[in-house]
């Protein structure tokens, strides 16, 4: 049953792009990049072991909007629009009387640098300020996106700061608009810390990279070529700037008297391995690509609790609906995290399932100790959604080898482990609507 309208919380998703979990202080970083997110975690709930369902931008977003794995929506790679008939979070919230708004990168319209028509906006009808591919309509400094009438709205400053300016404007002015007394569901989709495509590098605000040039790199990158040496200072500087803007949003909610009744969920679509695992930044089963930060705060998400169950991006949609008192569709592939956030003892899965596209047709399962991944070498990661057969590709013992430097796949002494994980992986694939494949041993 829905809560009375005057008590239903506002819901804000603060969504970053390509942000590693280990950039965040409450996840162990000692660099001081994220004081605002750390404070939010100290007051709210941190999900310690959170993972994407698909380490590619568009598919991860499709999952987050629909509550379904990418193969179920058909959006298994970038460039595939969300089906017009898809039921999204915006539809669910609007149906419960919420005002819905979206600001930032959409990546589900298939329109590139052109405006996204209303029918391809996933049901976000009350406020729209977005670009399908924000990296094509803007640069780190300057550019813009489109409003609900498809008019170009330019900005000149650093992109994260400028987008946040529009977020604050929305919060300040929404009561002057029709429906301003309704609770709102606002999705903030930042492009950063994603690299700027046409420059093929990460670009921090002026002066930020210099602050972090001397810090040691993450150990999973050491010993690998990639491009982390030239990009890490900018990447870290971008993460610091994002955190400053999270602080701006929280401060404005407080100033407007909205904070007490607003849920904020901070997370990212995937991480970055800086070209160390394949020829670009993600699209692999490795921790650097699939592990993400996830912090919730607000009504029902409080007390500084740390949840150590393995959770997935696919669990975010039911969590957001549950936090607002809206019924969760049975068709969702994930489960609400709210019982875990309250400290309830419930039966919870002991693994997460990941689909991988574009670089390969791949699948992986991650337990507390093990990572097991398979590949379909005769399939095209851009054109093929799945495969009837896969070949073992990775097996990592995360307790002994947390940085995934030693691939154990094919070793006879780990055969039993691999067989058990293969059986689990097939079960997870079938559970989300995939056909049961054959997995060839190595």
JOTA-V765214 format. One record per residue. N is the residue number from 1. RES is the residue in three letters. PHI is phi in degrees with one decimal (999 if undefined). OMEGA is omega as a letter, one per 30 degrees, with the letter a starting at -180 (999 if undefined). Layout:
N&RES&PHI&OMEGA  N&RES&PHI&OMEGA
This chain:
1&UNK&999&l  2&UNK&-71.8&l  3&UNK&-73.0&l  4&UNK&-55.8&a  5&UNK&-59.4&a  6&UNK&-79.2&l  7&UNK&-113.7&a  8&UNK&-66.7&a  9&UNK&-76.3&l  10&UNK&-68.2&a  11&UNK&-131.4&l  12&UNK&-122.3&l  13&UNK&-103.3&l  14&UNK&-104.4&a  15&UNK&-114.8&l  16&UNK&-102.2&a  17&UNK&-124.8&l  18&UNK&73.6&a  19&UNK&-102.0&l  20&UNK&-66.0&l  21&UNK&-65.6&a  22&UNK&-83.1&l  23&UNK&-83.8&a  24&UNK&-105.5&a  25&UNK&-58.9&a  26&UNK&-71.3&l  27&UNK&-100.4&l  28&UNK&115.4&l  29&UNK&-66.4&l  30&UNK&-105.9&a  31&UNK&-85.1&l  32&UNK&73.7&a  33&UNK&-77.9&a  34&UNK&-130.7&a  35&UNK&-61.4&a  36&UNK&-73.3&l  37&UNK&-68.4&l  38&UNK&-63.5&l  39&UNK&-65.0&l  40&UNK&-63.4&l  41&UNK&-66.4&a  42&UNK&-64.7&l  43&UNK&-94.7&a  44&UNK&-112.2&a  45&UNK&-137.5&l  46&UNK&-106.5&l  47&UNK&-95.3&a  48&UNK&-69.0&a  49&UNK&-118.5&a  50&UNK&-112.6&a  51&UNK&-140.0&l  52&UNK&-73.2&l  53&UNK&-92.0&a  54&UNK&-162.2&a  55&UNK&-82.5&l  56&UNK&-139.9&a  57&UNK&-55.6&a  58&UNK&-62.1&l  59&UNK&-59.3&l  60&UNK&-62.9&l  61&UNK&-68.9&l  62&UNK&-61.1&l  63&UNK&-60.1&a  64&UNK&-69.1&l  65&UNK&-79.4&a  66&UNK&-107.7&a  67&UNK&77.3&a  68&UNK&-124.0&l  69&UNK&-64.1&a  70&UNK&-56.1&l  71&UNK&-66.3&l  72&UNK&-78.0&l  73&UNK&-88.5&a  74&UNK&90.3&a  75&UNK&-88.1&a  76&UNK&-85.2&l  77&UNK&-144.4&l  78&UNK&-64.2&l  79&UNK&87.7&l  80&UNK&-101.9&a  81&UNK&-64.3&l  82&UNK&-61.9&a  83&UNK&-55.6&a  84&UNK&-58.2&a  85&UNK&-86.5&a  86&UNK&-62.8&l  87&UNK&-94.1&a  88&UNK&-112.5&l  89&UNK&-57.0&l  90&UNK&-60.5&l  91&UNK&-63.5&a  92&UNK&-63.9&a  93&UNK&-68.6&l  94&UNK&-62.0&l  95&UNK&-64.4&l  96&UNK&-96.2&l  97&UNK&93.1&a  98&UNK&-85.6&l  99&UNK&-78.6&a  100&UNK&-117.7&l  101&UNK&-142.4&l  102&UNK&-138.4&l  103&UNK&-135.7&l  104&UNK&126.9&a  105&UNK&-86.1&a  106&UNK&-98.9&l  107&UNK&65.2&l  108&UNK&-131.4&a  109&UNK&-103.0&a  110&UNK&69.6&a  111&UNK&-107.6&l  112&UNK&61.7&a  113&UNK&-93.9&l  114&UNK&-94.6&l  115&UNK&-60.1&l  116&UNK&-90.4&l  117&UNK&-65.0&a  118&UNK&-55.2&a  119&UNK&-71.0&l  120&UNK&-109.9&a  121&UNK&-97.7&l  122&UNK&63.4&l  123&UNK&87.8&l  124&UNK&-80.4&a  125&UNK&-114.1&a  126&UNK&-84.3&l  127&UNK&-147.9&a  128&UNK&-141.2&l  129&UNK&-147.2&a  130&UNK&-157.1&l  131&UNK&-132.1&l  132&UNK&-62.2&l  133&UNK&-122.0&a  134&UNK&-61.6&l  135&UNK&-71.5&l  136&UNK&-96.2&a  137&UNK&-102.2&a  138&UNK&-155.5&l  139&UNK&-122.9&l  140&UNK&-54.0&l  141&UNK&-122.6&l  142&UNK&96.0&a  143&UNK&123.9&l  144&UNK&169.4&l  145&UNK&-148.6&a  146&UNK&-116.5&l  147&UNK&-90.4&a  148&UNK&-64.0&l  149&UNK&-96.4&l  150&UNK&65.9&l  151&UNK&-88.2&a  152&UNK&-74.1&l  153&UNK&-112.4&a  154&UNK&-83.6&l  155&UNK&-141.3&a  156&UNK&-117.9&a  157&UNK&-80.2&l  158&UNK&-60.5&a  159&UNK&-57.2&a  160&UNK&-63.6&l  161&UNK&-64.1&a  162&UNK&-66.6&l  163&UNK&-62.2&l  164&UNK&-65.5&l  165&UNK&-55.6&l  166&UNK&-70.6&l  167&UNK&-63.2&a  168&UNK&-64.6&l  169&UNK&-61.5&l  170&UNK&-59.7&a  171&UNK&-61.2&a  172&UNK&-75.1&a  173&UNK&-107.3&a  174&UNK&-61.0&a  175&UNK&-71.3&l  176&UNK&-83.6&a  177&UNK&-96.2&l  178&UNK&-59.2&l  179&UNK&81.7&a  180&UNK&-64.3&l  181&UNK&-89.6&l  182&UNK&-77.8&l  183&UNK&-64.9&a  184&UNK&-123.3&l  185&UNK&-115.0&a  186&UNK&-121.2&a  187&UNK&-106.4&l  188&UNK&-104.7&a  189&UNK&-113.9&a  190&UNK&-87.2&l  191&UNK&-76.3&a  192&UNK&-71.4&g  193&UNK&-88.4&l  194&UNK&-53.0&l  195&UNK&-67.2&l  196&UNK&-82.1&a  197&UNK&-56.0&a  198&UNK&-71.0&l  199&UNK&-98.3&a  200&UNK&55.0&l  201&UNK&-159.7&l  202&UNK&-85.4&a  203&UNK&-131.8&l  204&UNK&-82.0&l  205&UNK&-59.1&a  206&UNK&-53.2&l  207&UNK&90.2&a  208&UNK&-79.2&a  209&UNK&-61.1&a  210&UNK&-61.6&a  211&UNK&-67.8&a  212&UNK&-120.7&a  213&UNK&-66.3&a  214&UNK&-97.8&a  215&UNK&-79.6&l  216&UNK&-69.0&a  217&UNK&-77.6&l  218&UNK&-59.0&a  219&UNK&-68.0&l  220&UNK&-70.7&a  221&UNK&-91.4&a  222&UNK&-63.3&a  223&UNK&90.7&l  224&UNK&-111.8&a  225&UNK&-71.3&l  226&UNK&58.1&l  227&UNK&-130.4&a  228&UNK&-67.9&a  229&UNK&-62.7&l  230&UNK&-85.2&a  231&UNK&-104.4&a  232&UNK&-58.5&a  233&UNK&-58.6&l  234&UNK&-66.4&a  235&UNK&-58.6&l  236&UNK&-64.6&l  237&UNK&-63.1&l  238&UNK&-63.2&a  239&UNK&-61.1&l  240&UNK&-64.1&l  241&UNK&-66.6&l  242&UNK&-57.1&a  243&UNK&-63.2&l  244&UNK&-58.9&a  245&UNK&-75.6&l  246&UNK&-59.9&l  247&UNK&-60.3&l  248&UNK&-63.7&a  249&UNK&-64.8&l  250&UNK&-63.6&l  251&UNK&-64.6&a  252&UNK&-69.4&l  253&UNK&-59.1&l  254&UNK&-64.4&a  255&UNK&-61.6&a  256&UNK&-85.0&a  257&UNK&75.0&a  258&UNK&-99.1&a  259&UNK&-60.5&a  260&UNK&-61.3&a  261&UNK&-119.8&l  262&UNK&-129.2&l  263&UNK&-92.9&l  264&UNK&-119.4&l  265&UNK&-121.5&l  266&UNK&-103.9&l  267&UNK&-160.0&a  268&UNK&-137.0&a  269&UNK&-78.6&a  270&UNK&-175.8&a  271&UNK&-107.3&a  272&UNK&-150.9&l  273&UNK&-110.5&l  274&UNK&53.9&l  275&UNK&63.8&a  276&UNK&-88.0&a  277&UNK&-110.4&l  278&UNK&-149.3&a  279&UNK&-88.6&l  280&UNK&-144.6&a  281&UNK&-108.3&a  282&UNK&-144.7&l  283&UNK&53.6&l  284&UNK&-150.5&a  285&UNK&-87.8&a  286&UNK&-69.8&a  287&UNK&-52.9&a  288&UNK&-59.9&a  289&UNK&-93.7&a  290&UNK&-106.7&a  291&UNK&-84.9&a  292&UNK&-134.2&l  293&UNK&-76.0&l  294&UNK&-153.0&a  295&UNK&-133.3&l  296&UNK&-114.5&a  297&UNK&-152.3&l  298&UNK&125.5&a  299&UNK&-53.8&a  300&UNK&85.8&a  301&UNK&-131.0&a  302&UNK&-148.2&l  303&UNK&95.5&a  304&UNK&69.1&a  305&UNK&-73.1&l  306&UNK&-114.2&l  307&UNK&-95.6&a  308&UNK&-106.5&l  309&UNK&-69.6&l  310&UNK&-77.9&a  311&UNK&-126.1&a  312&UNK&-128.3&l  313&UNK&-57.2&a  314&UNK&-69.1&l  315&UNK&-83.0&a  316&UNK&-68.5&a  317&UNK&-56.2&l  318&UNK&-63.1&l  319&UNK&-65.8&a  320&UNK&-64.0&l  321&UNK&-64.9&a  322&UNK&-61.7&l  323&UNK&-62.8&l  324&UNK&-93.4&a  325&UNK&75.9&a  326&UNK&-102.2&a  327&UNK&-60.4&a  328&UNK&-90.9&l  329&UNK&-60.2&l  330&UNK&-65.0&a  331&UNK&-73.6&a  332&UNK&-58.4&l  333&UNK&-84.2&a  334&UNK&-101.7&l  335&UNK&-127.6&l  336&UNK&-64.3&l  337&UNK&-88.9&a  338&UNK&-60.9&l  339&UNK&-60.3&l  340&UNK&-64.4&l  341&UNK&-63.9&l  342&UNK&-86.3&l  343&UNK&82.9&a  344&UNK&-74.8&l  345&UNK&-88.9&a  346&UNK&-132.1&l  347&UNK&-73.7&a  348&UNK&-131.4&a  349&UNK&-60.7&a  350&UNK&-107.9&a  351&UNK&-158.5&l  352&UNK&-127.9&a  353&UNK&-112.1&a  354&UNK&-129.9&l  355&UNK&-100.5&a  356&UNK&-131.9&l  357&UNK&-133.2&l  358&UNK&69.0&l  359&UNK&-72.1&a  360&UNK&-170.1&l  361&UNK&-97.1&a  362&UNK&-129.8&l  363&UNK&-142.2&l  364&UNK&-150.1&l  365&UNK&-129.7&a  366&UNK&-126.1&l  367&UNK&-103.0&l  368&UNK&-62.4&a  369&UNK&-103.0&a  370&UNK&-116.8&l  371&UNK&-125.9&a  372&UNK&-131.2&a  373&UNK&-130.4&l  374&UNK&-128.1&a  375&UNK&-137.9&l  376&UNK&-111.0&a  377&UNK&-64.9&l  378&UNK&-94.0&l  379&UNK&-111.2&a  380&UNK&-100.9&a  381&UNK&-63.9&l  382&UNK&-90.0&a  383&UNK&-106.0&a  384&UNK&-107.1&a  385&UNK&-80.1&a  386&UNK&-159.4&a  387&UNK&-154.2&l  388&UNK&-77.7&a  389&UNK&-137.6&l  390&UNK&-132.2&l  391&UNK&-123.6&l  392&UNK&-57.0&a  393&UNK&-122.6&a  394&UNK&-135.7&l  395&UNK&-144.5&l  396&UNK&-122.3&l  397&UNK&-93.5&a  398&UNK&-73.0&l  399&UNK&-73.8&a  400&UNK&-84.3&a  401&UNK&-140.5&a  402&UNK&-63.9&a  403&UNK&-97.4&l  404&UNK&55.3&l  405&UNK&-99.3&a  406&UNK&-121.1&l  407&UNK&-83.8&a  408&UNK&-94.1&a  409&UNK&-61.9&l  410&UNK&87.9&a  411&UNK&-79.9&a  412&UNK&-57.7&a  413&UNK&-71.5&l  414&UNK&-115.5&a  415&UNK&-61.7&a  416&UNK&-63.4&l  417&UNK&-60.9&a  418&UNK&-61.9&a  419&UNK&-64.5&l  420&UNK&-64.7&l  421&UNK&-70.1&l  422&UNK&-62.2&l  423&UNK&-63.2&l  424&UNK&-64.1&a  425&UNK&-60.9&l  426&UNK&-60.7&l  427&UNK&-62.0&l  428&UNK&-67.5&l  429&UNK&-63.8&a  430&UNK&-64.1&a  431&UNK&-63.4&l  432&UNK&-104.2&l  433&UNK&98.5&l  434&UNK&-82.2&l  435&UNK&-75.0&l  436&UNK&-72.1&a  437&UNK&-93.8&l  438&UNK&-97.1&l  439&UNK&-112.6&a  440&UNK&-80.6&l  441&UNK&-70.3&l  442&UNK&-105.1&999
